[in-house]
Amino acid sequence: MESTPAVFAGTVFALFGSGLLLWTGARVLHREPVAYGTRPVASAVVAAAAGAGALALAAWCFAQL
């Protein structure tokens, strides 16, 4: 019963992190801004770090099973 929240949270983090990394990669590949009003490189780095952090949290949640 206690593993259900870990599976749910891990799935949410994995979906968010992979979606954010894919979206950021597509924006960078097409040379479009990741966030308007900011420096392109800084916003891409921050978005990629957030996506990688979400995937790391997903891995941690799945490791708790």
PQR file with spaces between the fields and no chain letter, atoms N, CA, C, O and H, PARSE charges and radii, in Angstrom:
ATOM       1  N    MET     1       0.811   -1.190    0.000 -0.4000 1.5000
ATOM       2  CA   MET     1       0.000    0.000    0.000 -0.0000 2.0000
ATOM       3  C    MET     1       0.858    1.259    0.000  0.5500 1.7000
ATOM       4  O    MET     1       0.475    2.266   -0.595 -0.5500 1.4000
ATOM       5  N    GLU     2       2.003    1.215    0.654 -0.4000 1.5000
ATOM       6  CA   GLU     2       2.845    2.401    0.737 -0.0000 2.0000
ATOM       7  C    GLU     2       3.606    2.665   -0.556  0.5500 1.7000
ATOM       8  O    GLU     2       4.131    3.762   -0.746 -0.5500 1.4000
ATOM       9  H    GLU     2       2.314    0.397    1.138  0.4000 1.0000
ATOM      10  N    SER     3       3.675    1.690   -1.439 -0.4000 1.5000
ATOM      11  CA   SER     3       4.413    1.894   -2.680 -0.0000 2.0000
ATOM      12  C    SER     3       3.581    2.639   -3.714  0.5500 1.7000
ATOM      13  O    SER     3       4.140    3.162   -4.679 -0.5500 1.4000
ATOM      14  H    SER     3       3.249    0.799   -1.285  0.4000 1.0000
ATOM      15  N    THR     4       2.265    2.705   -3.546 -0.4000 1.5000
ATOM      16  CA   THR     4       1.408    3.378   -4.519 -0.0000 2.0000
ATOM      17  C    THR     4       1.747    4.855   -4.664  0.5500 1.7000
ATOM      18  O    THR     4       1.855    5.323   -5.797 -0.5500 1.4000
ATOM      19  H    THR     4       1.811    2.280   -2.763  0.4000 1.0000
ATOM      20  N    PRO     5       1.923    5.625   -3.575 -0.5600 1.5000
ATOM      21  CA   PRO     5       2.303    7.024   -3.748  0.2800 2.0000
ATOM      22  C    PRO     5       3.666    7.202   -4.409  0.5500 1.7000
ATOM      23  O    PRO     5       3.866    8.151   -5.167 -0.5500 1.4000
ATOM      24  N    ALA     6       4.606    6.298   -4.128 -0.4000 1.5000
ATOM      25  CA   ALA     6       5.934    6.393   -4.752 -0.0000 2.0000
ATOM      26  C    ALA     6       5.841    6.134   -6.245  0.5500 1.7000
ATOM      27  O    ALA     6       6.524    6.793   -7.029 -0.5500 1.4000
ATOM      28  H    ALA     6       4.444    5.527   -3.513  0.4000 1.0000
ATOM      29  N    VAL     7       5.011    5.190   -6.650 -0.4000 1.5000
ATOM      30  CA   VAL     7       4.834    4.905   -8.075 -0.0000 2.0000
ATOM      31  C    VAL     7       4.170    6.095   -8.764  0.5500 1.7000
ATOM      32  O    VAL     7       4.585    6.497   -9.851 -0.5500 1.4000
ATOM      33  H    VAL     7       4.456    4.655   -6.013  0.4000 1.0000
ATOM      34  N    PHE     8       3.145    6.653   -8.138 -0.4000 1.5000
ATOM      35  CA   PHE     8       2.452    7.806   -8.723 -0.0000 2.0000
ATOM      36  C    PHE     8       3.391    8.998   -8.848  0.5500 1.7000
ATOM      37  O    PHE     8       3.470    9.615   -9.910 -0.5500 1.4000
ATOM      38  H    PHE     8       2.807    6.327   -7.255  0.4000 1.0000
ATOM      39  N    ALA     9       4.101    9.326   -7.777 -0.4000 1.5000
ATOM      40  CA   ALA     9       5.018   10.470   -7.810 -0.0000 2.0000
ATOM      41  C    ALA     9       6.147   10.235   -8.806  0.5500 1.7000
ATOM      42  O    ALA     9       6.525   11.153   -9.533 -0.5500 1.4000
ATOM      43  H    ALA     9       4.037    8.824   -6.914  0.4000 1.0000
ATOM      44  N    GLY    10       6.686    9.031   -8.851 -0.4000 1.5000
ATOM      45  CA   GLY    10       7.745    8.719   -9.799 -0.0000 2.0000
ATOM      46  C    GLY    10       7.277    8.853  -11.232  0.5500 1.7000
ATOM      47  O    GLY    10       8.013    9.353  -12.083 -0.5500 1.4000
ATOM      48  H    GLY    10       6.379    8.285   -8.260  0.4000 1.0000
ATOM      49  N    THR    11       6.058    8.411  -11.508 -0.4000 1.5000
ATOM      50  CA   THR    11       5.508    8.528  -12.852 -0.0000 2.0000
ATOM      51  C    THR    11       5.298    9.978  -13.239  0.5500 1.7000
ATOM      52  O    THR    11       5.605   10.371  -14.365 -0.5500 1.4000
ATOM      53  H    THR    11       5.460    8.006  -10.816  0.4000 1.0000
ATOM      54  N    VAL    12       4.782   10.771  -12.326 -0.4000 1.5000
ATOM      55  CA   VAL    12       4.564   12.189  -12.607 -0.0000 2.0000
ATOM      56  C    VAL    12       5.894   12.898  -12.858  0.5500 1.7000
ATOM      57  O    VAL    12       6.019   13.668  -13.810 -0.5500 1.4000
ATOM      58  H    VAL    12       4.533   10.451  -11.412  0.4000 1.0000
ATOM      59  N    PHE    13       6.875   12.642  -12.017 -0.4000 1.5000
ATOM      60  CA   PHE    13       8.187   13.264  -12.217 -0.0000 2.0000
ATOM      61  C    PHE    13       8.823   12.811  -13.529  0.5500 1.7000
ATOM      62  O    PHE    13       9.435   13.618  -14.229 -0.5500 1.4000
ATOM      63  H    PHE    13       6.774   12.016  -11.243  0.4000 1.0000
ATOM      64  N    ALA    14       8.687   11.539  -13.866 -0.4000 1.5000
ATOM      65  CA   ALA    14       9.278   11.029  -15.106 -0.0000 2.0000
ATOM      66  C    ALA    14       8.611   11.648  -16.326  0.5500 1.7000
ATOM      67  O    ALA    14       9.298   12.037  -17.271 -0.5500 1.4000
ATOM      68  H    ALA    14       8.191   10.884  -13.297  0.4000 1.0000
ATOM      69  N    LEU    15       7.297   11.745  -16.322 -0.4000 1.5000
ATOM      70  CA   LEU    15       6.590   12.351  -17.447 -0.0000 2.0000
ATOM      71  C    LEU    15       6.925   13.831  -17.587  0.5500 1.7000
ATOM      72  O    LEU    15       7.159   14.317  -18.694 -0.5500 1.4000
ATOM      73  H    LEU    15       6.739   11.430  -15.554  0.4000 1.0000
ATOM      74  N    PHE    16       6.950   14.552  -16.458 -0.4000 1.5000
ATOM      75  CA   PHE    16       7.271   15.975  -16.505 -0.0000 2.0000
ATOM      76  C    PHE    16       8.702   16.205  -16.967  0.5500 1.7000
ATOM      77  O    PHE    16       8.954   17.049  -17.827 -0.5500 1.4000
ATOM      78  H    PHE    16       6.761   14.158  -15.559  0.4000 1.0000
ATOM      79  N    GLY    17       9.632   15.461  -16.398 -0.4000 1.5000
ATOM      80  CA   GLY    17      11.042   15.651  -16.742 -0.0000 2.0000
ATOM      81  C    GLY    17      11.339   15.315  -18.184  0.5500 1.7000
ATOM      82  O    GLY    17      12.046   16.061  -18.860 -0.5500 1.4000
ATOM      83  H    GLY    17       9.428   14.776  -15.699  0.4000 1.0000
ATOM      84  N    SER    18      10.810   14.198  -18.670 -0.4000 1.5000
ATOM      85  CA   SER    18      11.067   13.840  -20.065 -0.0000 2.0000
ATOM      86  C    SER    18      10.371   14.801  -21.017  0.5500 1.7000
ATOM      87  O    SER    18      10.927   15.152  -22.058 -0.5500 1.4000
ATOM      88  H    SER    18      10.235   13.591  -18.120  0.4000 1.0000
ATOM      89  N    GLY    19       9.171   15.227  -20.675 -0.4000 1.5000
ATOM      90  CA   GLY    19       8.476   16.210  -21.518 -0.0000 2.0000
ATOM      91  C    GLY    19       9.210   17.538  -21.562  0.5500 1.7000
ATOM      92  O    GLY    19       9.315   18.156  -22.622 -0.5500 1.4000
ATOM      93  H    GLY    19       8.720   14.943  -19.829  0.4000 1.0000
ATOM      94  N    LEU    20       9.718   17.978  -20.425 -0.4000 1.5000
ATOM      95  CA   LEU    20      10.447   19.237  -20.388 -0.0000 2.0000
ATOM      96  C    LEU    20      11.752   19.154  -21.168  0.5500 1.7000
ATOM      97  O    LEU    20      12.116   20.096  -21.873 -0.5500 1.4000
ATOM      98  H    LEU    20       9.633   17.476  -19.565  0.4000 1.0000
ATOM      99  N    LEU    21      12.450   18.043  -21.049 -0.4000 1.5000
ATOM     100  CA   LEU    21      13.694   17.879  -21.803 -0.0000 2.0000
ATOM     101  C    LEU    21      13.431   17.792  -23.310  0.5500 1.7000
ATOM     102  O    LEU    21      14.179   18.365  -24.102 -0.5500 1.4000
ATOM     103  H    LEU    21      12.154   17.278  -20.477  0.4000 1.0000
ATOM     104  N    LEU    22      12.384   17.084  -23.705 -0.4000 1.5000
ATOM     105  CA   LEU    22      12.048   17.005  -25.127 -0.0000 2.0000
ATOM     106  C    LEU    22      11.640   18.371  -25.685  0.5500 1.7000
ATOM     107  O    LEU    22      12.061   18.752  -26.777 -0.5500 1.4000
ATOM     108  H    LEU    22      11.777   16.618  -23.062  0.4000 1.0000
ATOM     109  N    TRP    23      10.827   19.097  -24.935 -0.4000 1.5000
ATOM     110  CA   TRP    23      10.381   20.417  -25.379 -0.0000 2.0000
ATOM     111  C    TRP    23      11.568   21.388  -25.465  0.5500 1.7000
ATOM     112  O    TRP    23      11.685   22.141  -26.431 -0.5500 1.4000
ATOM     113  H    TRP    23      10.485   18.788  -24.047  0.4000 1.0000
ATOM     114  N    THR    24      12.431   21.368  -24.472 -0.4000 1.5000
ATOM     115  CA   THR    24      13.604   22.242  -24.482 -0.0000 2.0000
ATOM     116  C    THR    24      14.523   21.892  -25.644  0.5500 1.7000
ATOM     117  O    THR    24      15.029   22.780  -26.329 -0.5500 1.4000
ATOM     118  H    THR    24      12.336   20.756  -23.687  0.4000 1.0000
ATOM     119  N    GLY    25      14.737   20.608  -25.863 -0.4000 1.5000
ATOM     120  CA   GLY    25      15.581   20.183  -26.981 -0.0000 2.0000
ATOM     121  C    GLY    25      15.008   20.599  -28.326  0.5500 1.7000
ATOM     122  O    GLY    25      15.751   21.009  -29.217 -0.5500 1.4000
ATOM     123  H    GLY    25      14.325   19.886  -25.306  0.4000 1.0000
ATOM     124  N    ALA    26      13.700   20.498  -28.481 -0.4000 1.5000
ATOM     125  CA   ALA    26      13.069   20.904  -29.738 -0.0000 2.0000
ATOM     126  C    ALA    26      13.187   22.411  -29.952  0.5500 1.7000
ATOM     127  O    ALA    26      13.427   22.864  -31.071 -0.5500 1.4000
ATOM     128  H    ALA    26      13.095   20.164  -27.757  0.4000 1.0000
ATOM     129  N    ARG    27      13.019   23.183  -28.888 -0.4000 1.5000
ATOM     130  CA   ARG    27      13.134   24.644  -29.016 -0.0000 2.0000
ATOM     131  C    ARG    27      14.564   25.042  -29.363  0.5500 1.7000
ATOM     132  O    ARG    27      14.781   25.915  -30.203 -0.5500 1.4000
ATOM     133  H    ARG    27      12.824   22.815  -27.979  0.4000 1.0000
ATOM     134  N    VAL    28      15.534   24.411  -28.722 -0.4000 1.5000
ATOM     135  CA   VAL    28      16.941   24.727  -28.992 -0.0000 2.0000
ATOM     136  C    VAL    28      17.320   24.290  -30.405  0.5500 1.7000
ATOM     137  O    VAL    28      18.045   25.000  -31.102 -0.5500 1.4000
ATOM     138  H    VAL    28      15.358   23.702  -28.039  0.4000 1.0000
ATOM     139  N    LEU    29      16.835   23.133  -30.823 -0.4000 1.5000
ATOM     140  CA   LEU    29      17.141   22.618  -32.150 -0.0000 2.0000
ATOM     141  C    LEU    29      16.620   23.541  -33.251  0.5500 1.7000
ATOM     142  O    LEU    29      17.265   23.705  -34.286 -0.5500 1.4000
ATOM     143  H    LEU    29      16.246   22.557  -30.257  0.4000 1.0000
ATOM     144  N    HIS    30      15.458   24.137  -33.026 -0.4000 1.5000
ATOM     145  CA   HIS    30      14.879   25.052  -34.010 -0.0000 2.0000
ATOM     146  C    HIS    30      15.319   26.506  -33.795  0.5500 1.7000
ATOM     147  O    HIS    30      14.831   27.421  -34.457 -0.5500 1.4000
ATOM     148  H    HIS    30      14.933   24.003  -32.186  0.4000 1.0000
ATOM     149  N    ARG    31      16.234   26.691  -32.871 -0.4000 1.5000
ATOM     150  CA   ARG    31      16.761   28.018  -32.530 -0.0000 2.0000
ATOM     151  C    ARG    31      15.659   29.006  -32.153  0.5500 1.7000
ATOM     152  O    ARG    31      15.692   30.173  -32.544 -0.5500 1.4000
ATOM     153  H    ARG    31      16.630   25.947  -32.333  0.4000 1.0000
ATOM     154  N    GLU    32      14.696   28.522  -31.396 -0.4000 1.5000
ATOM     155  CA   GLU    32      13.618   29.350  -30.873 -0.0000 2.0000
ATOM     156  C    GLU    32      13.870   29.576  -29.384  0.5500 1.7000
ATOM     157  O    GLU    32      14.534   28.762  -28.741 -0.5500 1.4000
ATOM     158  H    GLU    32      14.669   27.574  -31.079  0.4000 1.0000
ATOM     159  N    PRO    33      13.351   30.664  -28.831 -0.5600 1.5000
ATOM     160  CA   PRO    33      13.603   30.926  -27.403  0.2800 2.0000
ATOM     161  C    PRO    33      12.872   29.924  -26.512  0.5500 1.7000
ATOM     162  O    PRO    33      11.732   29.544  -26.778 -0.5500 1.4000
ATOM     163  N    VAL    34      13.542   29.518  -25.472 -0.4000 1.5000
ATOM     164  CA   VAL    34      12.929   28.626  -24.493 -0.0000 2.0000
ATOM     165  C    VAL    34      12.001   29.430  -23.588  0.5500 1.7000
ATOM     166  O    VAL    34      10.919   28.962  -23.233 -0.5500 1.4000
ATOM     167  H    VAL    34      14.468   29.827  -25.255  0.4000 1.0000
ATOM     168  N    ALA    35      12.415   30.618  -23.220 -0.4000 1.5000
ATOM     169  CA   ALA    35      11.591   31.531  -22.421 -0.0000 2.0000
ATOM     170  C    ALA    35      11.786   32.938  -22.967  0.5500 1.7000
ATOM     171  O    ALA    35      12.916   33.385  -23.158 -0.5500 1.4000
ATOM     172  H    ALA    35      13.294   30.998  -23.508  0.4000 1.0000
ATOM     173  N    TYR    36      10.704   33.618  -23.211 -0.4000 1.5000
ATOM     174  CA   TYR    36      10.783   34.967  -23.754 -0.0000 2.0000
ATOM     175  C    TYR    36      11.243   35.945  -22.678  0.5500 1.7000
ATOM     176  O    TYR    36      10.866   35.826  -21.512 -0.5500 1.4000
ATOM     177  H    TYR    36       9.786   33.255  -23.055  0.4000 1.0000
ATOM     178  N    GLY    37      12.060   36.910  -23.081 -0.4000 1.5000
ATOM     179  CA   GLY    37      12.529   37.937  -22.166 -0.0000 2.0000
ATOM     180  C    GLY    37      13.761   37.548  -21.373  0.5500 1.7000
ATOM     181  O    GLY    37      14.163   38.281  -20.470 -0.5500 1.4000
ATOM     182  H    GLY    37      12.367   37.008  -24.028  0.4000 1.0000
ATOM     183  N    THR    38      14.368   36.415  -21.687 -0.4000 1.5000
ATOM     184  CA   THR    38      15.577   35.992  -20.984 -0.0000 2.0000
ATOM     185  C    THR    38      16.659   35.683  -22.006  0.5500 1.7000
ATOM     186  O    THR    38      16.404   35.638  -23.209 -0.5500 1.4000
ATOM     187  H    THR    38      14.041   35.820  -22.421  0.4000 1.0000
ATOM     188  N    ARG    39      17.862   35.474  -21.512 -0.4000 1.5000
ATOM     189  CA   ARG    39      18.947   35.073  -22.410 -0.0000 2.0000
ATOM     190  C    ARG    39      18.704   33.641  -22.870  0.5500 1.7000
ATOM     191  O    ARG    39      18.357   32.785  -22.056 -0.5500 1.4000
ATOM     192  H    ARG    39      18.070   35.510  -20.534  0.4000 1.0000
ATOM     193  N    PRO    40      18.880   33.367  -24.158 -0.5600 1.5000
ATOM     194  CA   PRO    40      18.562   32.027  -24.680  0.2800 2.0000
ATOM     195  C    PRO    40      19.364   30.899  -24.034  0.5500 1.7000
ATOM     196  O    PRO    40      18.810   29.845  -23.724 -0.5500 1.4000
ATOM     197  N    VAL    41      20.637   31.109  -23.833 -0.4000 1.5000
ATOM     198  CA   VAL    41      21.465   30.036  -23.268 -0.0000 2.0000
ATOM     199  C    VAL    41      21.099   29.792  -21.808  0.5500 1.7000
ATOM     200  O    VAL    41      21.004   28.644  -21.374 -0.5500 1.4000
ATOM     201  H    VAL    41      21.088   31.965  -24.084  0.4000 1.0000
ATOM     202  N    ALA    42      20.897   30.849  -21.061 -0.4000 1.5000
ATOM     203  CA   ALA    42      20.562   30.697  -19.648 -0.0000 2.0000
ATOM     204  C    ALA    42      19.219   29.996  -19.465  0.5500 1.7000
ATOM     205  O    ALA    42      19.087   29.126  -18.604 -0.5500 1.4000
ATOM     206  H    ALA    42      20.975   31.782  -21.413  0.4000 1.0000
ATOM     207  N    SER    43      18.227   30.365  -20.264 -0.4000 1.5000
ATOM     208  CA   SER    43      16.919   29.731  -20.110 -0.0000 2.0000
ATOM     209  C    SER    43      16.966   28.261  -20.527  0.5500 1.7000
ATOM     210  O    SER    43      16.287   27.431  -19.924 -0.5500 1.4000
ATOM     211  H    SER    43      18.335   31.072  -20.963  0.4000 1.0000
ATOM     212  N    ALA    44      17.754   27.928  -21.547 -0.4000 1.5000
ATOM     213  CA   ALA    44      17.874   26.531  -21.963 -0.0000 2.0000
ATOM     214  C    ALA    44      18.577   25.709  -20.887  0.5500 1.7000
ATOM     215  O    ALA    44      18.191   24.570  -20.626 -0.5500 1.4000
ATOM     216  H    ALA    44      18.306   28.603  -22.037  0.4000 1.0000
ATOM     217  N    VAL    45      19.590   26.270  -20.270 -0.4000 1.5000
ATOM     218  CA   VAL    45      20.319   25.550  -19.218 -0.0000 2.0000
ATOM     219  C    VAL    45      19.432   25.325  -18.001  0.5500 1.7000
ATOM     220  O    VAL    45      19.436   24.238  -17.424 -0.5500 1.4000
ATOM     221  H    VAL    45      19.903   27.196  -20.482  0.4000 1.0000
ATOM     222  N    VAL    46      18.676   26.340  -17.608 -0.4000 1.5000
ATOM     223  CA   VAL    46      17.803   26.209  -16.439 -0.0000 2.0000
ATOM     224  C    VAL    46      16.691   25.191  -16.711  0.5500 1.7000
ATOM     225  O    VAL    46      16.374   24.372  -15.848 -0.5500 1.4000
ATOM     226  H    VAL    46      18.673   27.223  -18.077  0.4000 1.0000
ATOM     227  N    ALA    47      16.104   25.241  -17.902 -0.4000 1.5000
ATOM     228  CA   ALA    47      15.044   24.287  -18.246 -0.0000 2.0000
ATOM     229  C    ALA    47      15.592   22.860  -18.311  0.5500 1.7000
ATOM     230  O    ALA    47      14.939   21.925  -17.847 -0.5500 1.4000
ATOM     231  H    ALA    47      16.362   25.907  -18.603  0.4000 1.0000
ATOM     232  N    ALA    48      16.780   22.689  -18.879 -0.4000 1.5000
ATOM     233  CA   ALA    48      17.382   21.355  -18.951 -0.0000 2.0000
ATOM     234  C    ALA    48      17.732   20.846  -17.551  0.5500 1.7000
ATOM     235  O    ALA    48      17.567   19.660  -17.265 -0.5500 1.4000
ATOM     236  H    ALA    48      17.311   23.448  -19.256  0.4000 1.0000
ATOM     237  N    ALA    49      18.206   21.725  -16.688 -0.4000 1.5000
ATOM     238  CA   ALA    49      18.523   21.319  -15.318 -0.0000 2.0000
ATOM     239  C    ALA    49      17.255   20.933  -14.561  0.5500 1.7000
ATOM     240  O    ALA    49      17.271   19.984  -13.777 -0.5500 1.4000
ATOM     241  H    ALA    49      18.340   22.688  -16.920  0.4000 1.0000
ATOM     242  N    ALA    50      16.167   21.649  -14.783 -0.4000 1.5000
ATOM     243  CA   ALA    50      14.903   21.302  -14.124 -0.0000 2.0000
ATOM     244  C    ALA    50      14.391   19.958  -14.626  0.5500 1.7000
ATOM     245  O    ALA    50      13.883   19.156  -13.842 -0.5500 1.4000
ATOM     246  H    ALA    50      16.154   22.420  -15.419  0.4000 1.0000
ATOM     247  N    GLY    51      14.518   19.707  -15.916 -0.4000 1.5000
ATOM     248  CA   GLY    51      14.099   18.417  -16.462 -0.0000 2.0000
ATOM     249  C    GLY    51      14.940   17.276  -15.925  0.5500 1.7000
ATOM     250  O    GLY    51      14.412   16.222  -15.571 -0.5500 1.4000
ATOM     251  H    GLY    51      14.931   20.358  -16.553  0.4000 1.0000
ATOM     252  N    ALA    52      16.247   17.481  -15.865 -0.4000 1.5000
ATOM     253  CA   ALA    52      17.134   16.450  -15.323 -0.0000 2.0000
ATOM     254  C    ALA    52      16.872   16.230  -13.833  0.5500 1.7000
ATOM     255  O    ALA    52      16.939   15.101  -13.346 -0.5500 1.4000
ATOM     256  H    ALA    52      16.676   18.337  -16.154  0.4000 1.0000
ATOM     257  N    GLY    53      16.576   17.298  -13.121 -0.4000 1.5000
ATOM     258  CA   GLY    53      16.240   17.164  -11.701 -0.0000 2.0000
ATOM     259  C    GLY    53      14.957   16.382  -11.491  0.5500 1.7000
ATOM     260  O    GLY    53      14.860   15.579  -10.563 -0.5500 1.4000
ATOM     261  H    GLY    53      16.521   18.215  -13.516  0.4000 1.0000
ATOM     262  N    ALA    54      13.972   16.613  -12.347 -0.4000 1.5000
ATOM     263  CA   ALA    54      12.726   15.857  -12.244 -0.0000 2.0000
ATOM     264  C    ALA    54      12.959   14.380  -12.535  0.5500 1.7000
ATOM     265  O    ALA    54      12.375   13.520  -11.876 -0.5500 1.4000
ATOM     266  H    ALA    54      14.051   17.266  -13.100  0.4000 1.0000
ATOM     267  N    LEU    55      13.806   14.077  -13.518 -0.4000 1.5000
ATOM     268  CA   LEU    55      14.119   12.674  -13.803 -0.0000 2.0000
ATOM     269  C    LEU    55      14.895   12.036  -12.648  0.5500 1.7000
ATOM     270  O    LEU    55      14.714   10.855  -12.351 -0.5500 1.4000
ATOM     271  H    LEU    55      14.280   14.776  -14.054  0.4000 1.0000
ATOM     272  N    ALA    56      15.754   12.817  -12.003 -0.4000 1.5000
ATOM     273  CA   ALA    56      16.471   12.292  -10.839 -0.0000 2.0000
ATOM     274  C    ALA    56      15.504   12.008   -9.689  0.5500 1.7000
ATOM     275  O    ALA    56      15.651   11.005   -8.992 -0.5500 1.4000
ATOM     276  H    ALA    56      15.901   13.776  -12.244  0.4000 1.0000
ATOM     277  N    LEU    57      14.523   12.878   -9.490 -0.4000 1.5000
ATOM     278  CA   LEU    57      13.518   12.628   -8.460 -0.0000 2.0000
ATOM     279  C    LEU    57      12.678   11.390   -8.791  0.5500 1.7000
ATOM     280  O    LEU    57      12.309   10.625   -7.900 -0.5500 1.4000
ATOM     281  H    LEU    57      14.404   13.693  -10.057  0.4000 1.0000
ATOM     282  N    ALA    58      12.381   11.203  -10.078 -0.4000 1.5000
ATOM     283  CA   ALA    58      11.639   10.015  -10.488 -0.0000 2.0000
ATOM     284  C    ALA    58      12.439    8.757  -10.193  0.5500 1.7000
ATOM     285  O    ALA    58      11.887    7.768   -9.709 -0.5500 1.4000
ATOM     286  H    ALA    58      12.680   11.825  -10.802  0.4000 1.0000
ATOM     287  N    ALA    59      13.719    8.786  -10.477 -0.4000 1.5000
ATOM     288  CA   ALA    59      14.561    7.635  -10.184 -0.0000 2.0000
ATOM     289  C    ALA    59      14.609    7.367   -8.683  0.5500 1.7000
ATOM     290  O    ALA    59      14.589    6.211   -8.260 -0.5500 1.4000
ATOM     291  H    ALA    59      14.167    9.588  -10.870  0.4000 1.0000
ATOM     292  N    TRP    60      14.672    8.413   -7.885 -0.4000 1.5000
ATOM     293  CA   TRP    60      14.694    8.250   -6.434 -0.0000 2.0000
ATOM     294  C    TRP    60      13.373    7.657   -5.930  0.5500 1.7000
ATOM     295  O    TRP    60      13.364    6.790   -5.056 -0.5500 1.4000
ATOM     296  H    TRP    60      14.688    9.352   -8.228  0.4000 1.0000
ATOM     297  N    CYS    61      12.261    8.138   -6.493 -0.4000 1.5000
ATOM     298  CA   CYS    61      10.959    7.593   -6.086 -0.0000 2.0000
ATOM     299  C    CYS    61      10.850    6.113   -6.431  0.5500 1.7000
ATOM     300  O    CYS    61      10.365    5.313   -5.631 -0.5500 1.4000
ATOM     301  H    CYS    61      12.269    8.843   -7.203  0.4000 1.0000
ATOM     302  N    PHE    62      11.303    5.758   -7.627 -0.4000 1.5000
ATOM     303  CA   PHE    62      11.225    4.352   -8.028 -0.0000 2.0000
ATOM     304  C    PHE    62      12.190    3.498   -7.226  0.5500 1.7000
ATOM     305  O    PHE    62      11.949    2.303   -7.050 -0.5500 1.4000
ATOM     306  H    PHE    62      11.697    6.408   -8.277  0.4000 1.0000
ATOM     307  N    ALA    63      13.270    4.077   -6.737 -0.4000 1.5000
ATOM     308  CA   ALA    63      14.222    3.322   -5.910 -0.0000 2.0000
ATOM     309  C    ALA    63      13.669    3.035   -4.519  0.5500 1.7000
ATOM     310  O    ALA    63      14.171    2.151   -3.825 -0.5500 1.4000
ATOM     311  H    ALA    63      13.466    5.047   -6.880  0.4000 1.0000
ATOM     312  N    GLN    64      12.645    3.771   -4.107 -0.4000 1.5000
ATOM     313  CA   GLN    64      12.056    3.581   -2.782 -0.0000 2.0000
ATOM     314  C    GLN    64      11.108    2.396   -2.729  0.5500 1.7000
ATOM     315  O    GLN    64      10.624    2.044   -1.653 -0.5500 1.4000
ATOM     316  H    GLN    64      12.237    4.490   -4.671  0.4000 1.0000
ATOM     317  N    LEU    65      10.834    1.775   -3.865 -0.4000 1.5000
ATOM     318  CA   LEU    65       9.875    0.657   -3.896 -0.0000 2.0000
ATOM     319  C    LEU    65      10.412   -0.561   -3.208  0.5500 1.7000
ATOM     320  O    LEU    65       9.732   -1.585   -3.146 -0.5500 1.4000
ATOM     321  H    LEU    65      11.227    2.061   -4.739  0.4000 1.0000
